[in-house]
């Protein structure tokens, strides 16, 4: 399939919907944490999401192979994926969705900095450096602006920030190892399958299972697993096969916007002026980091 050279209405709408699902995800995780232990939620979600992805790959004959040199980096990515989401889910035990979203979706900033040193054609220019600086200021505002009325704990904030570092690390491993030769679906399966294999036995050993579970939480959890993780990322890979990744990158600033919105809309989280300033700055920073790539 030939890639288009611009984002049309279909592509733009799909990318915004995908960003909306990612923003909604953290609110749903926080809700499900009331009924499931965070570690159990991570492992079970990966296991359930892997099933429809695998069925999709078999039905549409996607390339699935562990003999193409991708096995070791795939296992490493899956392990990092497990730790990334354990940190993120625990972050939502201690801090607000709004704060977590701003910190977690700062990932493109750390990815851009690392790419400067790893890839010859992705050096930081003035706009990227400006975007990086603005984003770092945003992160510092989110971390250190604490008001009694705003739910936030430095432990949770730190976990969310570390999770964003790990997310960037996964992208870098995929781009710099034989894993880049695997199909996108295989890359996703490595992360889902390996993380579930690592996490679920830990839950069995430490009795990390259910809390105050009910049908509402079960339905929300299934929506997370089947719609956001499985279907959402399959659609993402479909869009990636049609549109250039460099053009899609500029849509990444919608993630923190939707995250803050759903935290306020569903959980009635209070949003301070400092948090809004942090959100604005991190979105500007992400946009500046990607703006040259989208031309």
C-alpha positions as CSV (number, residue, x, y, z in Angstrom):
1,X,0.0,0.0,0.0
2,X,1.4,3.4,-1.0
3,X,1.5,5.9,1.8
4,X,-0.2,9.3,1.4
5,X,1.9,12.4,1.6
6,X,-0.6,14.3,3.9
7,X,-3.1,13.7,6.7
8,X,-6.6,13.8,5.2
9,X,-9.9,14.0,7.1
10,X,-10.1,10.3,7.8
11,X,-6.5,10.1,9.1
12,X,-6.9,13.2,11.2
13,X,-10.2,12.1,12.7
14,X,-8.8,8.6,13.4
15,X,-5.7,10.0,15.1
16,X,-7.8,12.3,17.3
17,X,-10.0,9.4,18.3
18,X,-7.0,7.3,19.1
19,X,-5.6,10.1,21.2
20,X,-8.9,10.4,22.9
21,X,-8.9,6.7,23.8
22,X,-5.3,7.0,25.2
23,X,-6.4,10.0,27.3
24,X,-9.5,8.2,28.5
25,X,-7.4,5.1,29.4
26,X,-5.8,6.6,32.5
27,X,-9.1,7.6,33.9
28,X,-10.4,4.0,33.4
29,X,-7.3,2.6,34.9
30,X,-7.8,4.7,38.1
31,X,-11.4,3.4,38.3
32,X,-10.5,-0.2,37.8
33,X,-7.7,0.1,40.4
34,X,-10.6,0.2,43.0
35,X,-11.6,-3.3,42.0
36,X,-8.3,-4.9,40.9
37,X,-4.7,-4.7,42.2
38,X,-2.7,-2.6,39.7
39,X,-0.2,-5.3,39.0
40,X,-3.0,-7.9,38.3
41,X,-4.7,-5.4,36.1
42,X,-1.6,-4.9,34.0
43,X,-1.0,-8.6,33.5
44,X,-4.6,-9.6,32.9
45,X,-5.2,-6.7,30.5
46,X,-2.1,-7.8,28.5
47,X,-3.3,-11.4,28.4
48,X,-6.8,-10.5,27.3
49,X,-5.7,-8.0,24.7
50,X,-3.2,-10.4,23.2
51,X,-6.0,-12.9,22.2
52,X,-7.9,-10.7,19.6
53,X,-4.6,-9.4,18.3
54,X,-3.4,-12.9,17.7
55,X,-6.7,-13.9,16.1
56,X,-6.5,-10.8,13.8
57,X,-3.0,-11.8,12.8
58,X,-4.0,-15.3,11.9
59,X,-7.1,-14.3,10.0
60,X,-5.3,-11.6,7.9
61,X,-2.1,-13.6,7.6
62,X,0.2,-11.1,9.3
63,X,3.8,-12.1,9.6
64,X,4.5,-13.6,13.0
65,X,8.0,-14.9,13.6
66,X,10.5,-15.2,16.5
67,X,13.2,-16.5,14.2
68,X,14.1,-13.3,12.5
69,X,16.4,-12.0,15.1
70,X,13.7,-10.2,17.0
71,X,13.2,-12.6,19.9
72,X,15.8,-11.2,22.4
73,X,14.9,-7.5,21.8
74,X,11.2,-8.5,21.7
75,X,11.5,-10.1,25.2
76,X,13.4,-7.0,26.4
77,X,10.7,-4.8,25.1
78,X,8.0,-6.9,26.7
79,X,9.8,-6.8,30.0
80,X,10.1,-3.0,29.8
81,X,6.5,-2.8,28.8
82,X,5.5,-4.7,31.9
83,X,7.5,-2.4,34.2
84,X,6.2,0.7,32.3
85,X,2.6,-0.1,33.0
86,X,3.2,-1.3,36.5
87,X,4.7,2.1,37.3
88,X,1.9,3.9,35.4
89,X,-0.9,2.0,37.1
90,X,0.7,2.5,40.5
91,X,1.1,6.2,39.7
92,X,-2.6,6.4,39.4
93,X,-3.0,5.0,42.9
94,X,-1.1,8.1,44.3
95,X,-1.7,11.0,41.9
96,X,-4.4,12.5,39.8
97,X,-5.1,11.5,36.2
98,X,-4.4,15.1,35.1
99,X,-0.9,15.1,36.6
100,X,-0.1,11.6,35.4
101,X,-1.3,12.4,31.9
102,X,0.9,15.4,31.6
103,X,4.0,13.6,32.8
104,X,3.4,10.3,31.0
105,X,2.6,11.9,27.6
106,X,5.8,13.9,27.8
107,X,7.3,10.8,26.2
108,X,8.0,12.4,22.8
109,X,10.3,14.9,24.5
110,X,12.6,12.2,25.9
111,X,12.4,10.3,22.7
112,X,13.5,13.4,20.7
113,X,16.4,13.9,23.0
114,X,17.6,10.3,22.7
115,X,17.1,10.4,19.0
116,X,19.5,13.3,18.7
117,X,22.3,11.2,20.0
118,X,21.3,7.9,18.3
119,X,20.2,8.9,14.8
120,X,22.2,11.1,12.4
121,X,19.2,12.5,10.6
122,X,17.3,13.5,13.8
123,X,19.5,16.1,15.3
124,X,18.0,18.8,17.6
125,X,17.6,22.1,15.9
126,X,16.5,25.4,17.4
127,X,12.8,24.6,17.4
128,X,13.3,21.2,18.8
129,X,15.6,22.6,21.6
130,X,13.0,25.2,22.3
131,X,10.3,22.5,22.4
132,X,12.4,20.4,24.8
133,X,13.1,23.4,27.1
134,X,9.4,24.4,27.2
135,X,8.4,20.8,27.9
136,X,11.0,20.4,30.7
137,X,9.6,23.6,32.3
138,X,6.1,22.1,32.0
139,X,7.2,18.9,33.7
140,X,8.9,20.9,36.6
141,X,5.7,22.9,37.0
142,X,3.6,19.7,37.2
143,X,6.0,18.1,39.6
144,X,6.5,20.9,42.0
145,X,3.3,23.0,41.9
146,X,1.3,21.4,44.8
147,X,-1.9,22.8,46.1
148,X,-3.8,21.2,48.9
149,X,-7.0,21.0,46.8
150,X,-5.2,19.2,44.0
151,X,-4.7,15.4,44.4
152,X,-1.0,14.7,43.8
153,X,1.8,12.8,45.4
154,X,5.4,13.1,44.5
155,X,5.7,9.2,44.4
156,X,2.9,8.9,41.9
157,X,4.2,11.8,39.8
158,X,7.7,10.2,39.8
159,X,6.3,6.8,38.7
160,X,4.4,8.4,35.8
161,X,7.5,10.2,34.7
162,X,9.6,7.1,34.9
163,X,6.9,5.2,32.8
164,X,7.3,7.9,30.1
165,X,11.0,7.2,30.0
166,X,10.4,3.5,29.6
167,X,7.9,4.1,26.8
168,X,10.6,6.1,25.0
169,X,13.0,3.3,25.6
170,X,10.7,0.7,23.9
171,X,10.4,2.9,20.8
172,X,14.2,3.2,20.7
173,X,14.8,-0.5,21.1
174,X,12.3,-1.2,18.3
175,X,14.1,1.3,16.0
176,X,17.7,0.2,16.8
177,X,17.3,-3.7,16.8
178,X,16.1,-6.5,14.5
179,X,12.7,-5.9,16.1
180,X,12.2,-3.1,13.5
181,X,12.0,-5.9,10.9
182,X,9.0,-7.5,12.6
183,X,5.5,-6.6,11.7
184,X,3.8,-4.0,14.0
185,X,1.4,-6.6,15.2
186,X,4.3,-8.9,16.2
187,X,5.9,-6.0,18.1
188,X,2.7,-5.5,20.0
189,X,2.3,-9.2,20.7
190,X,5.9,-9.3,22.1
191,X,4.9,-6.6,24.6
192,X,1.5,-8.1,25.5
193,X,2.5,-11.8,25.7
194,X,5.8,-11.2,27.5
195,X,4.3,-8.8,30.0
196,X,1.5,-11.2,30.9
197,X,3.9,-14.1,31.2
198,X,6.0,-12.1,33.6
199,X,3.3,-10.4,35.7
200,X,0.6,-13.0,36.2
201,X,2.8,-15.5,38.1
202,X,3.9,-12.7,40.3
203,X,0.3,-12.0,41.1
204,X,-0.2,-15.7,41.9
205,X,2.7,-15.8,44.2
206,X,1.9,-12.5,46.1
207,X,-1.9,-12.9,46.0
208,X,-2.3,-9.7,43.9
209,X,-5.8,-10.2,42.7
210,X,-9.1,-8.5,43.3
211,X,-10.2,-5.7,45.6
212,X,-13.8,-4.5,45.5
213,X,-14.8,-5.9,42.2
214,X,-18.3,-5.3,40.6
215,X,-19.8,-5.6,37.1
216,X,-19.2,-2.0,36.3
217,X,-15.5,-2.4,36.9
218,X,-15.4,-5.6,34.9
219,X,-17.0,-3.9,31.9
220,X,-14.7,-1.0,32.1
221,X,-11.7,-3.3,32.3
222,X,-12.9,-5.3,29.2
223,X,-13.4,-2.0,27.3
224,X,-9.8,-1.1,28.2
225,X,-8.4,-4.5,27.1
226,X,-10.4,-5.1,23.9
227,X,-11.1,-1.6,22.6
228,X,-8.3,0.6,23.8
229,X,-5.4,-1.9,23.8
230,X,-6.3,-4.5,21.2
231,X,-8.5,-2.7,18.7
232,X,-7.0,0.8,19.3
233,X,-3.5,-0.3,18.6
234,X,-4.5,-2.4,15.6
235,X,-6.2,0.7,14.1
236,X,-3.0,2.7,15.0
237,X,-0.9,0.3,13.0
238,X,-3.4,0.4,10.1
239,X,-3.1,4.2,10.1
240,X,0.7,3.9,10.3
241,X,0.7,1.8,7.1
242,X,-1.2,4.6,5.2
243,X,0.3,7.9,6.6
244,X,3.9,8.9,7.3
245,X,4.9,8.5,11.0
246,X,6.5,12.0,10.8
247,X,3.1,13.6,10.0
248,X,1.3,11.6,12.6
249,X,3.7,12.6,15.4
250,X,2.3,16.2,15.6
251,X,-1.0,14.7,16.8
252,X,0.7,13.3,20.0
253,X,-0.1,16.5,22.0
254,X,-3.7,15.5,22.0
255,X,-2.9,12.7,24.5
256,X,-2.3,14.9,27.6
257,X,-5.2,17.2,26.6
258,X,-7.7,14.4,26.6
259,X,-6.1,12.9,29.7
260,X,-6.6,16.1,31.7
261,X,-10.1,16.5,30.3
262,X,-11.4,13.0,31.2
263,X,-9.8,13.3,34.7
264,X,-11.9,16.4,35.2
265,X,-15.1,15.3,33.4
266,X,-15.4,11.7,34.8
267,X,-13.6,11.9,38.2
268,X,-14.3,15.6,38.9
269,X,-10.6,16.3,39.5
270,X,-9.8,19.9,40.3
271,X,-7.5,21.6,37.8
272,X,-5.3,24.4,39.1
273,X,-4.0,27.2,37.0
274,X,-0.5,25.7,37.4
275,X,-1.6,22.4,36.0
276,X,-3.3,24.1,33.1
277,X,-0.1,26.1,32.4
278,X,1.9,22.8,32.6
279,X,-0.5,21.2,30.1
280,X,-0.3,24.2,27.7
281,X,3.5,24.2,27.8
282,X,3.9,20.4,27.4
283,X,1.6,20.5,24.3
284,X,3.5,23.4,22.8
285,X,6.8,21.6,23.5
286,X,5.6,18.4,21.8
287,X,4.4,20.4,18.9
288,X,7.7,22.2,18.4
289,X,9.6,19.0,18.7
290,X,7.6,17.5,15.9
291,X,6.8,20.6,13.7
292,X,9.9,20.3,11.4
293,X,9.2,16.6,10.9
294,X,5.7,17.3,9.7
295,X,6.8,19.6,6.9
